[in-house]
Amino acid sequence: MAVTYYKRFRMEIELGRRLATPALPTEYSWIQWRDDLVDIHAQVKYRCFHGELDSNVFACLGELDGCRRLMHEIRRKPGFLPGATWLIATPEGCVATIQGVVDRNGLGSIQNVGVMAPFRGQGLGRALVIQALQGFREVGLMRATLEVTAENQGAVQLYRSIGFLKCRTLFKAVED
């Protein structure tokens, strides 16, 4: 059995400065967290990550049942933060998702940022991240973190443009 190592960055941002209110394109809308939406988050997460690089790094992202398990685990975390957990919808349905928790160190932690492929390039990922960061600020957090696969250059550039700085390099071992 072979092992592949994926380089990942832990990135961090200070939440002291005010962030611009995230604007969505016309016809898009925010859907705030509700417990009855856990399966919708899982379905959107699956559609965002299935067949993408991160489904190689985290196998659960490549399977609908895996995304369901993951969403239930995130929801059950003691630090789950509804104000940092959102969907973006179009008239045809939900197309993007993000989840946020307060980690055991008291930092906001973005768990997943997912935008379905046909809807990328419209600023939805930026809007999701900023919306989650505002949710962290509203509960008094001063810093937030996320992890990103280094090969995902688009995501790395997005996070840097928002103000995240790389604070650590990690390696995730995945059995092939």
C-alpha positions as protocol buffer text, in pm:
chain_id: "A"
residue {
  index: 1
  type: MET
  ca { x: 0 y: 0 z: 0 }
}
residue {
  index: 2
  type: ALA
  ca { x: 139 y: 340 z: -100 }
}
residue {
  index: 3
  type: VAL
  ca { x: 106 y: 662 z: 96 }
}
residue {
  index: 4
  type: THR
  ca { x: 69 y: 1005 z: -61 }
}
residue {
  index: 5
  type: TYR
  ca { x: 155 y: 1315 z: 142 }
}
residue {
  index: 6
  type: TYR
  ca { x: -42 y: 1632 z: 76 }
}
residue {
  index: 7
  type: LYS
  ca { x: 107 y: 1963 z: 178 }
}
residue {
  index: 8
  type: ARG
  ca { x: -141 y: 2182 z: 364 }
}
residue {
  index: 9
  type: PHE
  ca { x: -118 y: 2530 z: 503 }
}
residue {
  index: 10
  type: ARG
  ca { x: -271 y: 2646 z: 827 }
}
residue {
  index: 11
  type: MET
  ca { x: -363 y: 3008 z: 775 }
}
residue {
  index: 12
  type: GLU
  ca { x: -470 y: 3265 z: 1030 }
}
residue {
  index: 13
  type: ILE
  ca { x: -630 y: 3607 z: 1032 }
}
residue {
  index: 14
  type: GLU
  ca { x: -668 y: 3873 z: 1300 }
}
residue {
  index: 15
  type: LEU
  ca { x: -1030 y: 3980 z: 1337 }
}
residue {
  index: 16
  type: GLY
  ca { x: -965 y: 4325 z: 1479 }
}
residue {
  index: 17
  type: ARG
  ca { x: -1027 y: 4517 z: 1158 }
}
residue {
  index: 18
  type: ARG
  ca { x: -1372 y: 4560 z: 1012 }
}
residue {
  index: 19
  type: LEU
  ca { x: -1443 y: 4350 z: 706 }
}
residue {
  index: 20
  type: ALA
  ca { x: -1663 y: 4473 z: 424 }
}
residue {
  index: 21
  type: THR
  ca { x: -2011 y: 4325 z: 418 }
}
residue {
  index: 22
  type: PRO
  ca { x: -2003 y: 4043 z: 167 }
}
residue {
  index: 23
  type: ALA
  ca { x: -2211 y: 4120 z: -139 }
}
residue {
  index: 24
  type: LEU
  ca { x: -2375 y: 3847 z: -342 }
}
residue {
  index: 25
  type: PRO
  ca { x: -2457 y: 3867 z: -712 }
}
residue {
  index: 26
  type: THR
  ca { x: -2818 y: 3942 z: -801 }
}
residue {
  index: 27
  type: GLU
  ca { x: -3046 y: 3636 z: -766 }
}
residue {
  index: 28
  type: TYR
  ca { x: -2825 y: 3488 z: -490 }
}
residue {
  index: 29
  type: SER
  ca { x: -2923 y: 3486 z: -124 }
}
residue {
  index: 30
  type: TRP
  ca { x: -2790 y: 3390 z: 217 }
}
residue {
  index: 31
  type: ILE
  ca { x: -2941 y: 3104 z: 413 }
}
residue {
  index: 32
  type: GLN
  ca { x: -2855 y: 3114 z: 782 }
}
residue {
  index: 33
  type: TRP
  ca { x: -2791 y: 2793 z: 973 }
}
residue {
  index: 34
  type: ARG
  ca { x: -3087 y: 2592 z: 1098 }
}
residue {
  index: 35
  type: ASP
  ca { x: -3069 y: 2235 z: 1229 }
}
residue {
  index: 36
  type: ASP
  ca { x: -3309 y: 2115 z: 960 }
}
residue {
  index: 37
  type: LEU
  ca { x: -3053 y: 2218 z: 695 }
}
residue {
  index: 38
  type: VAL
  ca { x: -2779 y: 1975 z: 798 }
}
residue {
  index: 39
  type: ASP
  ca { x: -2856 y: 1743 z: 504 }
}
residue {
  index: 40
  type: ILE
  ca { x: -2869 y: 2033 z: 256 }
}
residue {
  index: 41
  type: HIS
  ca { x: -2521 y: 2141 z: 375 }
}
residue {
  index: 42
  type: ALA
  ca { x: -2403 y: 1781 z: 325 }
}
residue {
  index: 43
  type: GLN
  ca { x: -2549 y: 1759 z: -27 }
}
residue {
  index: 44
  type: VAL
  ca { x: -2396 y: 2092 z: -129 }
}
residue {
  index: 45
  type: LYS
  ca { x: -2062 y: 1997 z: 27 }
}
residue {
  index: 46
  type: TYR
  ca { x: -2065 y: 1673 z: -174 }
}
residue {
  index: 47
  type: ARG
  ca { x: -2141 y: 1857 z: -499 }
}
residue {
  index: 48
  type: CYS
  ca { x: -1862 y: 2105 z: -427 }
}
residue {
  index: 49
  type: PHE
  ca { x: -1589 y: 1854 z: -342 }
}
residue {
  index: 50
  type: HIS
  ca { x: -1673 y: 1531 z: -532 }
}
residue {
  index: 51
  type: GLY
  ca { x: -1395 y: 1468 z: -785 }
}
residue {
  index: 52
  type: GLU
  ca { x: -1190 y: 1765 z: -657 }
}
residue {
  index: 53
  type: LEU
  ca { x: -841 y: 1757 z: -502 }
}
residue {
  index: 54
  type: ASP
  ca { x: -969 y: 1773 z: -144 }
}
residue {
  index: 55
  type: SER
  ca { x: -1176 y: 1456 z: -193 }
}
residue {
  index: 56
  type: ASN
  ca { x: -838 y: 1282 z: -240 }
}
residue {
  index: 57
  type: VAL
  ca { x: -706 y: 1436 z: 81 }
}
residue {
  index: 58
  type: PHE
  ca { x: -1026 y: 1369 z: 278 }
}
residue {
  index: 59
  type: ALA
  ca { x: -1212 y: 1071 z: 133 }
}
residue {
  index: 60
  type: CYS
  ca { x: -1536 y: 1162 z: 313 }
}
residue {
  index: 61
  type: LEU
  ca { x: -1570 y: 1468 z: 87 }
}
residue {
  index: 62
  type: GLY
  ca { x: -1597 y: 1245 z: -219 }
}
residue {
  index: 63
  type: GLU
  ca { x: -1901 y: 1053 z: -91 }
}
residue {
  index: 64
  type: LEU
  ca { x: -2247 y: 1181 z: -6 }
}
residue {
  index: 65
  type: ASP
  ca { x: -2270 y: 961 z: 305 }
}
residue {
  index: 66
  type: GLY
  ca { x: -1926 y: 1082 z: 410 }
}
residue {
  index: 67
  type: CYS
  ca { x: -2040 y: 1443 z: 377 }
}
residue {
  index: 68
  type: ARG
  ca { x: -2349 y: 1361 z: 583 }
}
residue {
  index: 69
  type: ARG
  ca { x: -2137 y: 1207 z: 858 }
}
residue {
  index: 70
  type: LEU
  ca { x: -1901 y: 1504 z: 848 }
}
residue {
  index: 71
  type: MET
  ca { x: -2184 y: 1757 z: 877 }
}
residue {
  index: 72
  type: HIS
  ca { x: -2334 y: 1570 z: 1174 }
}
residue {
  index: 73
  type: GLU
  ca { x: -1989 y: 1563 z: 1340 }
}
residue {
  index: 74
  type: ILE
  ca { x: -1939 y: 1936 z: 1283 }
}
residue {
  index: 75
  type: ARG
  ca { x: -2287 y: 2010 z: 1419 }
}
residue {
  index: 76
  type: ARG
  ca { x: -2218 y: 1806 z: 1734 }
}
residue {
  index: 77
  type: LYS
  ca { x: -1887 y: 1981 z: 1814 }
}
residue {
  index: 78
  type: PRO
  ca { x: -1911 y: 2178 z: 2137 }
}
residue {
  index: 79
  type: GLY
  ca { x: -1787 y: 2490 z: 1960 }
}
residue {
  index: 80
  type: PHE
  ca { x: -2022 y: 2471 z: 1661 }
}
residue {
  index: 81
  type: LEU
  ca { x: -2111 y: 2829 z: 1566 }
}
residue {
  index: 82
  type: PRO
  ca { x: -2437 y: 2879 z: 1374 }
}
residue {
  index: 83
  type: GLY
  ca { x: -2342 y: 3243 z: 1300 }
}
residue {
  index: 84
  type: ALA
  ca { x: -2039 y: 3123 z: 1102 }
}
residue {
  index: 85
  type: THR
  ca { x: -2226 y: 2850 z: 912 }
}
residue {
  index: 86
  type: TRP
  ca { x: -2405 y: 2949 z: 590 }
}
residue {
  index: 87
  type: LEU
  ca { x: -2543 y: 2841 z: 257 }
}
residue {
  index: 88
  type: ILE
  ca { x: -2568 y: 3051 z: -57 }
}
residue {
  index: 89
  type: ALA
  ca { x: -2873 y: 2984 z: -271 }
}
residue {
  index: 90
  type: THR
  ca { x: -2994 y: 3065 z: -620 }
}
residue {
  index: 91
  type: PRO
  ca { x: -3357 y: 3033 z: -730 }
}
residue {
  index: 92
  type: GLU
  ca { x: -3264 y: 2680 z: -849 }
}
residue {
  index: 93
  type: GLY
  ca { x: -3114 y: 2570 z: -514 }
}
residue {
  index: 94
  type: CYS
  ca { x: -2814 y: 2595 z: -285 }
}
residue {
  index: 95
  type: VAL
  ca { x: -2472 y: 2622 z: -449 }
}
residue {
  index: 96
  type: ALA
  ca { x: -2220 y: 2704 z: -173 }
}
residue {
  index: 97
  type: THR
  ca { x: -2156 y: 2619 z: 193 }
}
residue {
  index: 98
  type: ILE
  ca { x: -1929 y: 2703 z: 485 }
}
residue {
  index: 99
  type: GLN
  ca { x: -1913 y: 2587 z: 845 }
}
residue {
  index: 100
  type: GLY
  ca { x: -1745 y: 2746 z: 1145 }
}
residue {
  index: 101
  type: VAL
  ca { x: -1661 y: 2632 z: 1496 }
}
residue {
  index: 102
  type: VAL
  ca { x: -1479 y: 2777 z: 1794 }
}
residue {
  index: 103
  type: ASP
  ca { x: -1184 y: 2545 z: 1852 }
}
residue {
  index: 104
  type: ARG
  ca { x: -1052 y: 2439 z: 2193 }
}
residue {
  index: 105
  type: ASN
  ca { x: -799 y: 2726 z: 2182 }
}
residue {
  index: 106
  type: GLY
  ca { x: -1076 y: 2984 z: 2146 }
}
residue {
  index: 107
  type: LEU
  ca { x: -1006 y: 3055 z: 1779 }
}
residue {
  index: 108
  type: GLY
  ca { x: -1264 y: 3065 z: 1504 }
}
residue {
  index: 109
  type: SER
  ca { x: -1204 y: 2770 z: 1276 }
}
residue {
  index: 110
  type: ILE
  ca { x: -1345 y: 2751 z: 926 }
}
residue {
  index: 111
  type: GLN
  ca { x: -1416 y: 2386 z: 854 }
}
residue {
  index: 112
  type: ASN
  ca { x: -1506 y: 2386 z: 487 }
}
residue {
  index: 113
  type: VAL
  ca { x: -1552 y: 2639 z: 209 }
}
residue {
  index: 114
  type: GLY
  ca { x: -1731 y: 2489 z: -88 }
}
residue {
  index: 115
  type: VAL
  ca { x: -1866 y: 2642 z: -408 }
}
residue {
  index: 116
  type: MET
  ca { x: -2006 y: 2419 z: -682 }
}
residue {
  index: 117
  type: ALA
  ca { x: -1787 y: 2430 z: -994 }
}
residue {
  index: 118
  type: PRO
  ca { x: -2038 y: 2603 z: -1228 }
}
residue {
  index: 119
  type: PHE
  ca { x: -2074 y: 2889 z: -977 }
}
residue {
  index: 120
  type: ARG
  ca { x: -1705 y: 2959 z: -911 }
}
residue {
  index: 121
  type: GLY
  ca { x: -1544 y: 3285 z: -1015 }
}
residue {
  index: 122
  type: GLN
  ca { x: -1835 y: 3503 z: -897 }
}
residue {
  index: 123
  type: GLY
  ca { x: -1699 y: 3592 z: -552 }
}
residue {
  index: 124
  type: LEU
  ca { x: -1907 y: 3338 z: -362 }
}
residue {
  index: 125
  type: GLY
  ca { x: -1608 y: 3185 z: -180 }
}
residue {
  index: 126
  type: ARG
  ca { x: -1493 y: 3531 z: -69 }
}
residue {
  index: 127
  type: ALA
  ca { x: -1844 y: 3616 z: 48 }
}
residue {
  index: 128
  type: LEU
  ca { x: -1871 y: 3289 z: 245 }
}
residue {
  index: 129
  type: VAL
  ca { x: -1539 y: 3341 z: 423 }
}
residue {
  index: 130
  type: ILE
  ca { x: -1614 y: 3701 z: 513 }
}
residue {
  index: 131
  type: GLN
  ca { x: -1962 y: 3606 z: 636 }
}
residue {
  index: 132
  type: ALA
  ca { x: -1811 y: 3335 z: 859 }
}
residue {
  index: 133
  type: LEU
  ca { x: -1544 y: 3576 z: 989 }
}
residue {
  index: 134
  type: GLN
  ca { x: -1816 y: 3822 z: 1083 }
}
residue {
  index: 135
  type: GLY
  ca { x: -1990 y: 3542 z: 1274 }
}
residue {
  index: 136
  type: PHE
  ca { x: -1669 y: 3482 z: 1470 }
}
residue {
  index: 137
  type: ARG
  ca { x: -1634 y: 3855 z: 1545 }
}
residue {
  index: 138
  type: GLU
  ca { x: -1994 y: 3876 z: 1666 }
}
residue {
  index: 139
  type: VAL
  ca { x: -1914 y: 3632 z: 1948 }
}
residue {
  index: 140
  type: GLY
  ca { x: -1597 y: 3822 z: 2042 }
}
residue {
  index: 141
  type: LEU
  ca { x: -1327 y: 3611 z: 1878 }
}
residue {
  index: 142
  type: MET
  ca { x: -1007 y: 3789 z: 1786 }
}
residue {
  index: 143
  type: ARG
  ca { x: -852 y: 3537 z: 1544 }
}
residue {
  index: 144
  type: ALA
  ca { x: -963 y: 3271 z: 1301 }
}
residue {
  index: 145
  type: THR
  ca { x: -788 y: 2987 z: 1121 }
}
residue {
  index: 146
  type: LEU
  ca { x: -840 y: 2750 z: 835 }
}
residue {
  index: 147
  type: GLU
  ca { x: -643 y: 2481 z: 658 }
}
residue {
  index: 148
  type: VAL
  ca { x: -601 y: 2456 z: 283 }
}
residue {
  index: 149
  type: THR
  ca { x: -429 y: 2209 z: 53 }
}
residue {
  index: 150
  type: ALA
  ca { x: -124 y: 2390 z: -87 }
}
residue {
  index: 151
  type: GLU
  ca { x: -192 y: 2269 z: -443 }
}
residue {
  index: 152
  type: ASN
  ca { x: -526 y: 2452 z: -437 }
}
residue {
  index: 153
  type: GLN
  ca { x: -369 y: 2777 z: -551 }
}
residue {
  index: 154
  type: GLY
  ca { x: -702 y: 2950 z: -615 }
}
residue {
  index: 155
  type: ALA
  ca { x: -810 y: 2896 z: -255 }
}
residue {
  index: 156
  type: VAL
  ca { x: -469 y: 2995 z: -115 }
}
residue {
  index: 157
  type: GLN
  ca { x: -478 y: 3320 z: -317 }
}
residue {
  index: 158
  type: LEU
  ca { x: -835 y: 3390 z: -207 }
}
residue {
  index: 159
  type: TYR
  ca { x: -749 y: 3350 z: 160 }
}
residue {
  index: 160
  type: ARG
  ca { x: -439 y: 3568 z: 126 }
}
residue {
  index: 161
  type: SER
  ca { x: -640 y: 3839 z: -48 }
}
residue {
  index: 162
  type: ILE
  ca { x: -881 y: 3845 z: 247 }
}
residue {
  index: 163
  type: GLY
  ca { x: -591 y: 3884 z: 491 }
}
residue {
  index: 164
  type: PHE
  ca { x: -505 y: 3530 z: 601 }
}
residue {
  index: 165
  type: LEU
  ca { x: -136 y: 3460 z: 656 }
}
residue {
  index: 166
  type: LYS
  ca { x: 31 y: 3120 z: 643 }
}
residue {
  index: 167
  type: CYS
  ca { x: 138 y: 3031 z: 996 }
}
residue {
  index: 168
  type: ARG
  ca { x: 224 y: 2664 z: 956 }
}
residue {
  index: 169
  type: THR
  ca { x: 289 y: 2394 z: 696 }
}
residue {
  index: 170
  type: LEU
  ca { x: 143 y: 2051 z: 762 }
}
residue {
  index: 171
  type: PHE
  ca { x: 149 y: 1722 z: 576 }
}
residue {
  index: 172
  type: LYS
  ca { x: -152 y: 1493 z: 553 }
}
residue {
  index: 173
  type: ALA
  ca { x: -70 y: 1128 z: 485 }
}
residue {
  index: 174
  type: VAL
  ca { x: -328 y: 947 z: 272 }
}
residue {
  index: 175
  type: GLU
  ca { x: -315 y: 576 z: 195 }
}
residue {
  index: 176
  type: ASP
  ca { x: -375 y: 506 z: -174 }
}
